[in-house]
Amino acid sequence: MSVVPAFDELGQGTVAVLLLHGIGGGKAIWRDSLQALAAAGFRAVALDFPGYGASPGVADMDGLVAGVSTLVQHLGAARSVLVGHSMGGMVAQEVMAREPGAVQGLVLACTSASFGKADGAWQAQFVAERLAPLGAGLGMAGMARMLVPALVAAGNTAAQETAIALMSRVPENTYRSALRAIAAFDRRDALARITVPTLCLAAEHDRTAPPQVMQRLAQRIPGAAYECLRDAGHIANIEQPAAFNAAVVSFLQRHFS
């Protein structure tokens, strides 16, 4: 039986909103969202994926999905919604594909339904480039200093420093495992089978999951809504937290009030 991952919880209500972080994050990235969701009357829950923070386990796709599924069961809410950022959005899609009745809503933020073509050269190059700083002995902190500036919209130094601090705390083995998991991810075939209310949330300056990618994602999910946040890059929830949280709360209030 899977172990319940470490999580922070704020607010009450019959709708649990589970916040799923990206590959370089952790539950701390959702501090503002926890407060905004709780203030709007939802039960906000931010977890550390297996291998992250205080959560035991391995950050392969089976482990990531098991962490979410176990937490949903542990919370026992009448309805559950997954809010997944980047890798978290991929995990949310994987949960839906494997366990269609497990949750009742999705917010897919700055993510995609696939990572190129399965076992393709692009994936291999991406993984090699991401792991090169570790191979050079820079550690997670050195890698974060190299990668994060390209993920954040120009000029947002506060968000950049927050993201660097979070990525620096990710264990190296966890990062390697999670990177392999997302490089092999492809759930394009499952999009048409998503029947729960879904919001696809893009960011204007996101070069990792550009708005056009998010828009195509929304078009392939029946009835999905699409919204693009201005003045934000890939880590939109810490770059423009007020706009990000307002979009999520508005979506939840339309479907789960």
Secondary structure, 3 states (H helix, E strand, C coil): CCCCCCEEEECCCCEEEEEECCCCCCHHHHHHHHHHHHHCCCEEEEECCCCCCCCCCCCCHHHHHHHHHHHHHHHCCCEEEEEEECHHHHHHHHHHHHCCCCCCEEEEECCCCECCCCCCHHHHHHHHHHHHHHHCCCHHHHHHHHHHHHCCCCCCHHHHHHHHHHHHCCCHHHHHHHHHHHHCCECHHHHHHCCCCEEEEEECCCCCCCHHHHHHHHHHCCCCEEEEECCCCCCHHHHCHHHHHHHHHHHHHHHHC
